[in-house]
């Protein structure tokens, strides 16, 4: 089985974080690099890295240079 890629930053730091109370209806995944989260029932533009809108994608450089607040 291949690793799941985050649609937004293409990281493999993705884990399933929630499941439908009704078995096998949906699952929710989250990326620990960019904090993007999506449900398995969302359309391809929300869950497929190739179809995620280019203007909203993040690179590793974007993530390391992003401003932070304390």
PDB file of N, CA, C, O and CB in Angstrom:
ATOM      1  N   UNK A   1       0.841  -1.189   0.000  1.00  0.00           N
ATOM      2  CA  UNK A   1       0.000   0.000   0.000  1.00  0.00           C
ATOM      3  C   UNK A   1       0.881   1.246   0.000  1.00  0.00           C
ATOM      4  O   UNK A   1       1.835   1.329   0.774  1.00  0.00           O
ATOM      5  CB  UNK A   1      -0.954   0.001   1.221  1.00  0.00           C
ATOM      6  N   UNK A   2       0.574   2.208  -0.854  1.00  0.00           N
ATOM      7  CA  UNK A   2       1.375   3.421  -0.929  1.00  0.00           C
ATOM      8  C   UNK A   2       0.918   4.441   0.117  1.00  0.00           C
ATOM      9  O   UNK A   2      -0.219   4.409   0.589  1.00  0.00           O
ATOM     10  CB  UNK A   2       1.293   4.026  -2.336  1.00  0.00           C
ATOM     11  N   UNK A   3       1.826   5.334   0.459  1.00  0.00           N
ATOM     12  CA  UNK A   3       1.521   6.359   1.450  1.00  0.00           C
ATOM     13  C   UNK A   3       0.507   7.347   0.888  1.00  0.00           C
ATOM     14  O   UNK A   3       0.492   7.632  -0.309  1.00  0.00           O
ATOM     15  CB  UNK A   3       2.801   7.093   1.886  1.00  0.00           C
ATOM     16  N   UNK A   4      -0.322   7.853   1.756  1.00  0.00           N
ATOM     17  CA  UNK A   4      -1.287   8.876   1.367  1.00  0.00           C
ATOM     18  C   UNK A   4      -0.552  10.209   1.319  1.00  0.00           C
ATOM     19  O   UNK A   4       0.193  10.543   2.240  1.00  0.00           O
ATOM     20  CB  UNK A   4      -2.507   8.931   2.359  1.00  0.00           C
ATOM     21  N   UNK A   5      -0.758  10.968   0.252  1.00  0.00           N
ATOM     22  CA  UNK A   5      -0.166  12.292   0.128  1.00  0.00           C
ATOM     23  C   UNK A   5      -1.175  13.359   0.506  1.00  0.00           C
ATOM     24  O   UNK A   5      -2.358  13.255   0.181  1.00  0.00           O
ATOM     25  CB  UNK A   5       0.347  12.524  -1.294  1.00  0.00           C
ATOM     26  N   UNK A   6      -0.699  14.381   1.191  1.00  0.00           N
ATOM     27  CA  UNK A   6      -1.552  15.530   1.498  1.00  0.00           C
ATOM     28  C   UNK A   6      -1.846  16.265   0.195  1.00  0.00           C
ATOM     29  O   UNK A   6      -0.924  16.554  -0.567  1.00  0.00           O
ATOM     30  CB  UNK A   6      -0.873  16.486   2.544  1.00  0.00           C
ATOM     31  N   UNK A   7      -3.107  16.570  -0.072  1.00  0.00           N
ATOM     32  CA  UNK A   7      -3.438  17.302  -1.294  1.00  0.00           C
ATOM     33  C   UNK A   7      -2.812  18.695  -1.355  1.00  0.00           C
ATOM     34  O   UNK A   7      -2.507  19.185  -2.442  1.00  0.00           O
ATOM     35  CB  UNK A   7      -4.931  17.423  -1.420  1.00  0.00           C
ATOM     36  N   UNK A   8      -2.615  19.340  -0.200  1.00  0.00           N
ATOM     37  CA  UNK A   8      -2.119  20.714  -0.190  1.00  0.00           C
ATOM     38  C   UNK A   8      -0.600  20.814  -0.242  1.00  0.00           C
ATOM     39  O   UNK A   8      -0.067  21.619  -1.005  1.00  0.00           O
ATOM     40  CB  UNK A   8      -2.617  21.419   1.030  1.00  0.00           C
ATOM     41  N   UNK A   9       0.116  20.006   0.562  1.00  0.00           N
ATOM     42  CA  UNK A   9       1.580  20.157   0.601  1.00  0.00           C
ATOM     43  C   UNK A   9       2.330  18.918   0.124  1.00  0.00           C
ATOM     44  O   UNK A   9       3.559  18.924   0.055  1.00  0.00           O
ATOM     45  CB  UNK A   9       2.019  20.488   2.003  1.00  0.00           C
ATOM     46  N   UNK A  10       1.603  17.866  -0.202  1.00  0.00           N
ATOM     47  CA  UNK A  10       2.163  16.614  -0.713  1.00  0.00           C
ATOM     48  C   UNK A  10       3.074  15.887   0.274  1.00  0.00           C
ATOM     49  O   UNK A  10       3.902  15.067  -0.122  1.00  0.00           O
ATOM     50  CB  UNK A  10       2.924  16.889  -1.964  1.00  0.00           C
ATOM     51  N   UNK A  11       2.917  16.187   1.534  1.00  0.00           N
ATOM     52  CA  UNK A  11       3.651  15.468   2.576  1.00  0.00           C
ATOM     53  C   UNK A  11       3.029  14.088   2.764  1.00  0.00           C
ATOM     54  O   UNK A  11       1.856  13.873   2.460  1.00  0.00           O
ATOM     55  CB  UNK A  11       3.645  16.265   3.916  1.00  0.00           C
ATOM     56  N   UNK A  12       3.832  13.167   3.267  1.00  0.00           N
ATOM     57  CA  UNK A  12       3.298  11.852   3.623  1.00  0.00           C
ATOM     58  C   UNK A  12       2.967  11.790   5.120  1.00  0.00           C
ATOM     59  O   UNK A  12       2.650  10.718   5.637  1.00  0.00           O
ATOM     60  CB  UNK A  12       4.308  10.743   3.249  1.00  0.00           C
ATOM     61  N   UNK A  13       3.037  12.920   5.810  1.00  0.00           N
ATOM     62  CA  UNK A  13       2.739  12.981   7.245  1.00  0.00           C
ATOM     63  C   UNK A  13       1.224  13.060   7.464  1.00  0.00           C
ATOM     64  O   UNK A  13       0.725  13.955   8.146  1.00  0.00           O
ATOM     65  CB  UNK A  13       3.446  14.201   7.902  1.00  0.00           C
ATOM     66  N   UNK A  14       0.517  12.113   6.875  1.00  0.00           N
ATOM     67  CA  UNK A  14      -0.948  12.093   6.906  1.00  0.00           C
ATOM     68  C   UNK A  14      -1.420  10.935   7.772  1.00  0.00           C
ATOM     69  O   UNK A  14      -0.872   9.834   7.710  1.00  0.00           O
ATOM     70  CB  UNK A  14      -1.535  11.976   5.473  1.00  0.00           C
ATOM     71  N   UNK A  15      -2.428  11.192   8.571  1.00  0.00           N
ATOM     72  CA  UNK A  15      -3.027  10.115   9.356  1.00  0.00           C
ATOM     73  C   UNK A  15      -4.543  10.270   9.356  1.00  0.00           C
ATOM     74  O   UNK A  15      -5.071  11.371   9.200  1.00  0.00           O
ATOM     75  CB  UNK A  15      -2.476  10.114  10.809  1.00  0.00           C
ATOM     76  N   UNK A  16      -5.221   9.161   9.531  1.00  0.00           N
ATOM     77  CA  UNK A  16      -6.673   9.209   9.660  1.00  0.00           C
ATOM     78  C   UNK A  16      -6.975   9.584  11.096  1.00  0.00           C
ATOM     79  O   UNK A  16      -6.448   8.975  12.027  1.00  0.00           O
ATOM     80  CB  UNK A  16      -7.347   7.840   9.267  1.00  0.00           C
ATOM     81  N   UNK A  17      -7.825  10.588  11.280  1.00  0.00           N
ATOM     82  CA  UNK A  17      -8.068  11.133  12.614  1.00  0.00           C
ATOM     83  C   UNK A  17      -9.497  10.944  13.107  1.00  0.00           C
ATOM     84  O   UNK A  17      -9.767  11.120  14.296  1.00  0.00           O
ATOM     85  CB  UNK A  17      -7.738  12.587  12.624  1.00  0.00           C
ATOM     86  N   UNK A  18     -10.410  10.591  12.220  1.00  0.00           N
ATOM     87  CA  UNK A  18     -11.801  10.393  12.636  1.00  0.00           C
ATOM     88  C   UNK A  18     -12.488   9.461  11.654  1.00  0.00           C
ATOM     89  O   UNK A  18     -12.091   9.340  10.495  1.00  0.00           O
ATOM     90  CB  UNK A  18     -12.558  11.746  12.728  1.00  0.00           C
ATOM     91  N   UNK A  19     -13.526   8.810  12.147  1.00  0.00           N
ATOM     92  CA  UNK A  19     -14.300   7.874  11.333  1.00  0.00           C
ATOM     93  C   UNK A  19     -15.782   8.112  11.566  1.00  0.00           C
ATOM     94  O   UNK A  19     -16.193   8.549  12.640  1.00  0.00           O
ATOM     95  CB  UNK A  19     -13.924   6.405  11.660  1.00  0.00           C
ATOM     96  N   UNK A  20     -16.567   7.823  10.563  1.00  0.00           N
ATOM     97  CA  UNK A  20     -18.012   7.922  10.666  1.00  0.00           C
ATOM     98  C   UNK A  20     -18.519   7.013  11.778  1.00  0.00           C
ATOM     99  O   UNK A  20     -18.001   5.912  11.965  1.00  0.00           O
ATOM    100  CB  UNK A  20     -18.678   7.564   9.327  1.00  0.00           C
ATOM    101  N   UNK A  21     -19.536   7.470  12.521  1.00  0.00           N
ATOM    102  CA  UNK A  21     -20.128   6.586  13.519  1.00  0.00           C
ATOM    103  C   UNK A  21     -20.817   5.378  12.875  1.00  0.00           C
ATOM    104  O   UNK A  21     -21.028   4.352  13.522  1.00  0.00           O
ATOM    105  CB  UNK A  21     -21.125   7.360  14.373  1.00  0.00           C
ATOM    106  N   UNK A  22     -21.162   5.515  11.601  1.00  0.00           N
ATOM    107  CA  UNK A  22     -21.696   4.393  10.831  1.00  0.00           C
ATOM    108  C   UNK A  22     -20.505   3.799  10.077  1.00  0.00           C
ATOM    109  O   UNK A  22     -19.896   4.496   9.265  1.00  0.00           O
ATOM    110  CB  UNK A  22     -22.871   4.845   9.837  1.00  0.00           C
ATOM    111  N   UNK A  23     -20.161   2.552  10.317  1.00  0.00           N
ATOM    112  CA  UNK A  23     -18.960   1.970   9.709  1.00  0.00           C
ATOM    113  C   UNK A  23     -18.892   2.119   8.184  1.00  0.00           C
ATOM    114  O   UNK A  23     -19.883   1.942   7.475  1.00  0.00           O
ATOM    115  CB  UNK A  23     -18.885   0.515  10.061  1.00  0.00           C
ATOM    116  N   UNK A  24     -17.696   2.449   7.712  1.00  0.00           N
ATOM    117  CA  UNK A  24     -17.374   2.524   6.280  1.00  0.00           C
ATOM    118  C   UNK A  24     -18.133   3.590   5.494  1.00  0.00           C
ATOM    119  O   UNK A  24     -18.287   3.462   4.280  1.00  0.00           O
ATOM    120  CB  UNK A  24     -17.637   1.210   5.659  1.00  0.00           C
ATOM    121  N   UNK A  25     -18.610   4.643   6.167  1.00  0.00           N
ATOM    122  CA  UNK A  25     -19.287   5.730   5.450  1.00  0.00           C
ATOM    123  C   UNK A  25     -18.290   6.817   5.060  1.00  0.00           C
ATOM    124  O   UNK A  25     -18.289   7.263   3.912  1.00  0.00           O
ATOM    125  CB  UNK A  25     -20.417   6.329   6.313  1.00  0.00           C
ATOM    126  N   UNK A  26     -17.441   7.252   5.995  1.00  0.00           N
ATOM    127  CA  UNK A  26     -16.404   8.228   5.697  1.00  0.00           C
ATOM    128  C   UNK A  26     -15.291   8.122   6.726  1.00  0.00           C
ATOM    129  O   UNK A  26     -15.463   7.555   7.805  1.00  0.00           O
ATOM    130  CB  UNK A  26     -16.983   9.655   5.668  1.00  0.00           C
ATOM    131  N   UNK A  27     -14.150   8.682   6.361  1.00  0.00           N
ATOM    132  CA  UNK A  27     -13.044   8.848   7.305  1.00  0.00           C
ATOM    133  C   UNK A  27     -12.503  10.257   7.103  1.00  0.00           C
ATOM    134  O   UNK A  27     -12.724  10.874   6.061  1.00  0.00           O
ATOM    135  CB  UNK A  27     -11.913   7.753   7.095  1.00  0.00           C
ATOM    136  N   UNK A  28     -11.800  10.754   8.098  1.00  0.00           N
ATOM    137  CA  UNK A  28     -11.213  12.085   8.001  1.00  0.00           C
ATOM    138  C   UNK A  28      -9.711  11.955   8.160  1.00  0.00           C
ATOM    139  O   UNK A  28      -9.228  11.302   9.085  1.00  0.00           O
ATOM    140  CB  UNK A  28     -11.807  13.052   9.070  1.00  0.00           C
ATOM    141  N   UNK A  29      -8.979  12.577   7.258  1.00  0.00           N
ATOM    142  CA  UNK A  29      -7.518  12.554   7.289  1.00  0.00           C
ATOM    143  C   UNK A  29      -7.001  13.949   7.591  1.00  0.00           C
ATOM    144  O   UNK A  29      -7.666  14.946   7.309  1.00  0.00           O
ATOM    145  CB  UNK A  29      -6.938  12.034   5.948  1.00  0.00           C
ATOM    146  N   UNK A  30      -5.804  14.008   8.169  1.00  0.00           N
ATOM    147  CA  UNK A  30      -5.189  15.288   8.498  1.00  0.00           C
ATOM    148  C   UNK A  30      -3.687  15.203   8.257  1.00  0.00           C
ATOM    149  O   UNK A  30      -3.065  14.167   8.493  1.00  0.00           O
ATOM    150  CB  UNK A  30      -5.490  15.687   9.966  1.00  0.00           C
ATOM    151  N   UNK A  31      -3.120  16.295   7.790  1.00  0.00           N
ATOM    152  CA  UNK A  31      -1.682  16.399   7.545  1.00  0.00           C
ATOM    153  C   UNK A  31      -1.040  17.131   8.721  1.00  0.00           C
ATOM    154  O   UNK A  31      -1.460  18.231   9.078  1.00  0.00           O
ATOM    155  CB  UNK A  31      -1.389  17.140   6.197  1.00  0.00           C
ATOM    156  N   UNK A  32      -0.032  16.521   9.312  1.00  0.00           N
ATOM    157  CA  UNK A  32       0.637  17.160  10.446  1.00  0.00           C
ATOM    158  C   UNK A  32       1.681  18.193  10.015  1.00  0.00           C
ATOM    159  O   UNK A  32       2.255  18.874  10.865  1.00  0.00           O
ATOM    160  CB  UNK A  32       1.296  16.106  11.309  1.00  0.00           C
ATOM    161  N   UNK A  33       1.935  18.321   8.719  1.00  0.00           N
ATOM    162  CA  UNK A  33       2.873  19.346   8.235  1.00  0.00           C
ATOM    163  C   UNK A  33       2.173  20.685   8.008  1.00  0.00           C
ATOM    164  O   UNK A  33       2.662  21.724   8.452  1.00  0.00           O
ATOM    165  CB  UNK A  33       3.544  18.882   6.933  1.00  0.00           C
ATOM    166  N   UNK A  34       1.022  20.664   7.313  1.00  0.00           N
ATOM    167  CA  UNK A  34       0.348  21.926   6.972  1.00  0.00           C
ATOM    168  C   UNK A  34      -1.030  22.057   7.627  1.00  0.00           C
ATOM    169  O   UNK A  34      -1.706  23.073   7.469  1.00  0.00           O
ATOM    170  CB  UNK A  34       0.203  22.042   5.463  1.00  0.00           C
ATOM    171  N   UNK A  35      -1.430  21.037   8.349  1.00  0.00           N
ATOM    172  CA  UNK A  35      -2.691  21.015   9.097  1.00  0.00           C
ATOM    173  C   UNK A  35      -3.930  21.004   8.221  1.00  0.00           C
ATOM    174  O   UNK A  35      -5.021  21.314   8.698  1.00  0.00           O
ATOM    175  CB  UNK A  35      -2.754  22.193  10.003  1.00  0.00           C
ATOM    176  N   UNK A  36      -3.789  20.661   6.973  1.00  0.00           N
ATOM    177  CA  UNK A  36      -4.955  20.499   6.100  1.00  0.00           C
ATOM    178  C   UNK A  36      -5.683  19.226   6.515  1.00  0.00           C
ATOM    179  O   UNK A  36      -5.047  18.228   6.851  1.00  0.00           O
ATOM    180  CB  UNK A  36      -4.538  20.442   4.585  1.00  0.00           C
ATOM    181  N   UNK A  37      -7.004  19.256   6.493  1.00  0.00           N
ATOM    182  CA  UNK A  37      -7.809  18.077   6.834  1.00  0.00           C
ATOM    183  C   UNK A  37      -8.926  17.924   5.808  1.00  0.00           C
ATOM    184  O   UNK A  37      -9.449  18.912   5.292  1.00  0.00           O
ATOM    185  CB  UNK A  37      -8.397  18.193   8.278  1.00  0.00           C
ATOM    186  N   UNK A  38      -9.287  16.668   5.517  1.00  0.00           N
ATOM    187  CA  UNK A  38     -10.321  16.397   4.527  1.00  0.00           C
ATOM    188  C   UNK A  38     -11.023  15.083   4.830  1.00  0.00           C
ATOM    189  O   UNK A  38     -10.462  14.183   5.456  1.00  0.00           O
ATOM    190  CB  UNK A  38      -9.723  16.366   3.121  1.00  0.00           C
ATOM    191  N   UNK A  39     -12.271  14.999   4.368  1.00  0.00           N
ATOM    192  CA  UNK A  39     -13.055  13.775   4.503  1.00  0.00           C
ATOM    193  C   UNK A  39     -12.953  12.965   3.218  1.00  0.00           C
ATOM    194  O   UNK A  39     -12.780  13.522   2.134  1.00  0.00           O
ATOM    195  CB  UNK A  39     -14.537  14.097   4.832  1.00  0.00           C
ATOM    196  N   UNK A  40     -13.059  11.673   3.346  1.00  0.00           N
ATOM    197  CA  UNK A  40     -12.982  10.780   2.187  1.00  0.00           C
ATOM    198  C   UNK A  40     -14.140  10.994   1.218  1.00  0.00           C
ATOM    199  O   UNK A  40     -14.048  10.594   0.057  1.00  0.00           O
ATOM    200  CB  UNK A  40     -12.962   9.332   2.646  1.00  0.00           C
ATOM    201  N   UNK A  41     -15.213  11.608   1.665  1.00  0.00           N
ATOM    202  CA  UNK A  41     -16.386  11.834   0.821  1.00  0.00           C
ATOM    203  C   UNK A  41     -16.329  13.148   0.051  1.00  0.00           C
ATOM    204  O   UNK A  41     -17.219  13.428  -0.752  1.00  0.00           O
ATOM    205  CB  UNK A  41     -17.628  11.807   1.663  1.00  0.00           C
ATOM    206  N   UNK A  42     -15.299  13.960   0.283  1.00  0.00           N
ATOM    207  CA  UNK A  42     -15.186  15.228  -0.446  1.00  0.00           C
ATOM    208  C   UNK A  42     -14.765  14.966  -1.892  1.00  0.00           C
ATOM    209  O   UNK A  42     -14.231  13.907  -2.219  1.00  0.00           O
ATOM    210  CB  UNK A  42     -14.170  16.175   0.249  1.00  0.00           C
ATOM    211  N   UNK A  43     -15.014  15.935  -2.726  1.00  0.00           N
ATOM    212  CA  UNK A  43     -14.675  15.811  -4.143  1.00  0.00           C
ATOM    213  C   UNK A  43     -13.179  15.740  -4.390  1.00  0.00           C
ATOM    214  O   UNK A  43     -12.384  16.037  -3.498  1.00  0.00           O
ATOM    215  CB  UNK A  43     -15.251  16.965  -4.908  1.00  0.00           C
ATOM    216  N   UNK A  44     -12.793  15.347  -5.595  1.00  0.00           N
ATOM    217  CA  UNK A  44     -11.373  15.197  -5.940  1.00  0.00           C
ATOM    218  C   UNK A  44     -10.537  16.460  -5.731  1.00  0.00           C
ATOM    219  O   UNK A  44      -9.353  16.359  -5.408  1.00  0.00           O
ATOM    220  CB  UNK A  44     -11.254  14.770  -7.368  1.00  0.00           C
ATOM    221  N   UNK A  45     -11.120  17.634  -5.905  1.00  0.00           N
ATOM    222  CA  UNK A  45     -10.319  18.857  -5.740  1.00  0.00           C
ATOM    223  C   UNK A  45      -9.932  19.091  -4.282  1.00  0.00           C
ATOM    224  O   UNK A  45      -9.046  19.901  -4.010  1.00  0.00           O
ATOM    225  CB  UNK A  45     -11.089  20.069  -6.269  1.00  0.00           C
ATOM    226  N   UNK A  46     -10.568  18.409  -3.346  1.00  0.00           N
ATOM    227  CA  UNK A  46     -10.229  18.543  -1.929  1.00  0.00           C
ATOM    228  C   UNK A  46      -9.326  17.422  -1.428  1.00  0.00           C
ATOM    229  O   UNK A  46      -8.666  17.580  -0.401  1.00  0.00           O
ATOM    230  CB  UNK A  46     -11.490  18.578  -1.103  1.00  0.00           C
ATOM    231  N   UNK A  47      -9.283  16.279  -2.140  1.00  0.00           N
ATOM    232  CA  UNK A  47      -8.540  15.135  -1.607  1.00  0.00           C
ATOM    233  C   UNK A  47      -7.499  14.540  -2.539  1.00  0.00           C
ATOM    234  O   UNK A  47      -6.702  13.707  -2.109  1.00  0.00           O
ATOM    235  CB  UNK A  47      -9.487  14.081  -1.238  1.00  0.00           C
ATOM    236  N   UNK A  48      -7.485  14.942  -3.793  1.00  0.00           N
ATOM    237  CA  UNK A  48      -6.515  14.411  -4.757  1.00  0.00           C
ATOM    238  C   UNK A  48      -5.413  15.450  -4.991  1.00  0.00           C
ATOM    239  O   UNK A  48      -5.699  16.552  -5.459  1.00  0.00           O
ATOM    240  CB  UNK A  48      -7.217  14.034  -6.106  1.00  0.00           C
ATOM    241  N   UNK A  49      -4.143  15.110  -4.670  1.00  0.00           N
ATOM    242  CA  UNK A  49      -3.064  16.082  -4.854  1.00  0.00           C
ATOM    243  C   UNK A  49      -2.959  16.637  -6.275  1.00  0.00           C
ATOM    244  O   UNK A  49      -2.566  17.790  -6.454  1.00  0.00           O
ATOM    245  CB  UNK A  49      -1.763  15.452  -4.480  1.00  0.00           C
ATOM    246  N   UNK A  50      -3.299  15.849  -7.272  1.00  0.00           N
ATOM    247  CA  UNK A  50      -3.221  16.322  -8.660  1.00  0.00           C
ATOM    248  C   UNK A  50      -4.340  17.296  -9.009  1.00  0.00           C
ATOM    249  O   UNK A  50      -4.192  18.101  -9.929  1.00  0.00           O
ATOM    250  CB  UNK A  50      -3.264  15.143  -9.612  1.00  0.00           C
ATOM    251  N   UNK A  51      -5.449  17.235  -8.292  1.00  0.00           N
ATOM    252  CA  UNK A  51      -6.585  18.099  -8.606  1.00  0.00           C
ATOM    253  C   UNK A  51      -6.788  19.227  -7.596  1.00  0.00           C
ATOM    254  O   UNK A  51      -7.649  20.086  -7.791  1.00  0.00           O
ATOM    255  CB  UNK A  51      -7.835  17.273  -8.687  1.00  0.00           C
ATOM    256  N   UNK A  52      -6.001  19.229  -6.519  1.00  0.00           N
ATOM    257  CA  UNK A  52      -6.090  20.310  -5.537  1.00  0.00           C
ATOM    258  C   UNK A  52      -5.699  21.617  -6.238  1.00  0.00           C
ATOM    259  O   UNK A  52      -4.712  21.632  -6.974  1.00  0.00           O
ATOM    260  CB  UNK A  52      -5.163  20.031  -4.287  1.00  0.00           C
ATOM    261  N   UNK A  53      -6.442  22.715  -6.034  1.00  0.00           N
ATOM    262  CA  UNK A  53      -6.151  23.968  -6.751  1.00  0.00           C
ATOM    263  C   UNK A  53      -4.711  24.456  -6.555  1.00  0.00           C
ATOM    264  O   UNK A  53      -4.236  24.594  -5.427  1.00  0.00           O
ATOM    265  CB  UNK A  53      -7.112  25.052  -6.295  1.00  0.00           C
ATOM    266  N   UNK A  54      -4.041  24.708  -7.656  1.00  0.00           N
ATOM    267  CA  UNK A  54      -2.630  25.115  -7.621  1.00  0.00           C
ATOM    268  C   UNK A  54      -2.401  26.367  -6.787  1.00  0.00           C
ATOM    269  O   UNK A  54      -1.376  26.479  -6.114  1.00  0.00           O
ATOM    270  CB  UNK A  54      -2.123  25.350  -9.028  1.00  0.00           C
ATOM    271  N   UNK A  55      -3.333  27.305  -6.818  1.00  0.00           N
ATOM    272  CA  UNK A  55      -3.145  28.559  -6.091  1.00  0.00           C
ATOM    273  C   UNK A  55      -3.178  28.380  -4.567  1.00  0.00           C
ATOM    274  O   UNK A  55      -2.792  29.290  -3.833  1.00  0.00           O
ATOM    275  CB  UNK A  55      -4.210  29.549  -6.506  1.00  0.00           C
ATOM    276  N   UNK A  56      -3.631  27.225  -4.089  1.00  0.00           N
ATOM    277  CA  UNK A  56      -3.695  26.975  -2.652  1.00  0.00           C
ATOM    278  C   UNK A  56      -2.664  25.952  -2.169  1.00  0.00           C
ATOM    279  O   UNK A  56      -2.615  25.643  -0.978  1.00  0.00           O
ATOM    280  CB  UNK A  56      -5.075  26.506  -2.285  1.00  0.00           C
ATOM    281  N   UNK A  57      -1.851  25.432  -3.068  1.00  0.00           N
ATOM    282  CA  UNK A  57      -0.833  24.451  -2.675  1.00  0.00           C
ATOM    283  C   UNK A  57       0.288  25.120  -1.897  1.00  0.00           C
ATOM    284  O   UNK A  57       0.563  26.307  -2.070  1.00  0.00           O
ATOM    285  CB  UNK A  57      -0.264  23.737  -3.912  1.00  0.00           C
ATOM    286  N   UNK A  58       0.931  24.338  -1.037  1.00  0.00           N
ATOM    287  CA  UNK A  58       2.064  24.819  -0.255  1.00  0.00           C
ATOM    288  C   UNK A  58       3.264  23.929  -0.519  1.00  0.00           C
ATOM    289  O   UNK A  58       3.127  22.716  -0.677  1.00  0.00           O
ATOM    290  CB  UNK A  58       1.726  24.853   1.257  1.00  0.00           C
ATOM    291  N   UNK A  59       4.444  24.539  -0.565  1.00  0.00           N
ATOM    292  CA  UNK A  59       5.686  23.774  -0.723  1.00  0.00           C
ATOM    293  C   UNK A  59       6.370  23.668   0.637  1.00  0.00           C
ATOM    294  O   UNK A  59       5.974  24.330   1.596  1.00  0.00           O
ATOM    295  CB  UNK A  59       6.637  24.444  -1.777  1.00  0.00           C
ATOM    296  N   UNK A  60       7.392  22.835   0.707  1.00  0.00           N
ATOM    297  CA  UNK A  60       8.157  22.719   1.951  1.00  0.00           C
ATOM    298  C   UNK A  60       8.739  24.075   2.336  1.00  0.00           C
ATOM    299  O   UNK A  60       8.789  24.413   3.519  1.00  0.00           O
ATOM    300  CB  UNK A  60       9.285  21.670   1.805  1.00  0.00           C
ATOM    301  N   UNK A  61       9.178  24.852   1.355  1.00  0.00           N
ATOM    302  CA  UNK A  61       9.704  26.191   1.626  1.00  0.00           C
ATOM    303  C   UNK A  61       8.651  27.127   2.182  1.00  0.00           C
ATOM    304  O   UNK A  61       8.932  27.931   3.071  1.00  0.00           O
ATOM    305  CB  UNK A  61      10.286  26.783   0.370  1.00  0.00           C
ATOM    306  N   UNK A  62       7.441  27.024   1.661  1.00  0.00           N
ATOM    307  CA  UNK A  62       6.346  27.848   2.187  1.00  0.00           C
ATOM    308  C   UNK A  62       6.111  27.545   3.662  1.00  0.00           C
ATOM    309  O   UNK A  62       5.873  28.449   4.463  1.00  0.00           O
ATOM    310  CB  UNK A  62       5.050  27.610   1.382  1.00  0.00           C
ATOM    311  N   UNK A  63       6.180  26.266   4.008  1.00  0.00           N
ATOM    312  CA  UNK A  63       5.902  25.859   5.381  1.00  0.00           C
ATOM    313  C   UNK A  63       7.004  26.285   6.346  1.00  0.00           C
ATOM    314  O   UNK A  63       6.714  26.680   7.475  1.00  0.00           O
ATOM    315  CB  UNK A  63       5.717  24.361   5.448  1.00  0.00           C
ATOM    316  N   UNK A  64       8.266  26.210   5.918  1.00  0.00           N
ATOM    317  CA  UNK A  64       9.358  26.582   6.813  1.00  0.00           C
ATOM    318  C   UNK A  64       9.502  28.089   6.954  1.00  0.00           C
ATOM    319  O   UNK A  64      10.032  28.558   7.961  1.00  0.00           O
ATOM    320  CB  UNK A  64      10.655  25.994   6.320  1.00  0.00           C
ATOM    321  N   UNK A  65       9.045  28.861   5.969  1.00  0.00           N
ATOM    322  CA  UNK A  65       9.180  30.308   6.047  1.00  0.00           C
ATOM    323  C   UNK A  65       7.895  31.018   6.490  1.00  0.00           C
ATOM    324  O   UNK A  65       7.850  32.248   6.536  1.00  0.00           O
ATOM    325  CB  UNK A  65       9.609  30.839   4.712  1.00  0.00           C
ATOM    326  N   UNK A  66       6.873  30.263   6.810  1.00  0.00           N
ATOM    327  CA  UNK A  66       5.595  30.866   7.223  1.00  0.00           C
ATOM    328  C   UNK A  66       5.769  31.579   8.560  1.00  0.00           C
ATOM    329  O   UNK A  66       6.453  31.077   9.452  1.00  0.00           O
ATOM    330  CB  UNK A  66       4.476  29.785   7.328  1.00  0.00           C
ATOM    331  N   UNK A  67       5.152  32.745   8.695  1.00  0.00           N
ATOM    332  CA  UNK A  67       5.246  33.455   9.969  1.00  0.00           C
ATOM    333  C   UNK A  67       4.491  32.694  11.070  1.00  0.00           C
ATOM    334  O   UNK A  67       3.498  32.014  10.810  1.00  0.00           O
ATOM    335  CB  UNK A  67       4.688  34.890   9.826  1.00  0.00           C
ATOM    336  N   UNK A  68       4.976  32.825  12.266  1.00  0.00           N
ATOM    337  CA  UNK A  68       4.315  32.202  13.412  1.00  0.00           C
ATOM    338  C   UNK A  68       4.049  33.266  14.480  1.00  0.00           C
ATOM    339  O   UNK A  68       4.712  34.302  14.526  1.00  0.00           O
ATOM    340  CB  UNK A  68       5.181  31.038  13.993  1.00  0.00           C
ATOM    341  N   UNK A  69       3.088  32.991  15.313  1.00  0.00           N
ATOM    342  CA  UNK A  69       2.808  33.888  16.432  1.00  0.00           C
ATOM    343  C   UNK A  69       2.929  33.096  17.719  1.00  0.00           C
ATOM    344  O   UNK A  69       2.734  31.881  17.736  1.00  0.00           O
ATOM    345  CB  UNK A  69       1.395  34.537  16.306  1.00  0.00           C
ATOM    346  N   UNK A  70       3.244  33.776  18.762  1.00  0.00           N
ATOM    347  CA  UNK A  70       3.411  33.098  20.047  1.00  0.00           C
ATOM    348  C   UNK A  70       2.358  33.591  21.005  1.00  0.00           C
ATOM    349  O   UNK A  70       2.313  33.149  22.154  1.00  0.00           O
ATOM    350  CB  UNK A  70       4.822  33.328  20.628  1.00  0.00           C
TER     351      UNK A  70
END
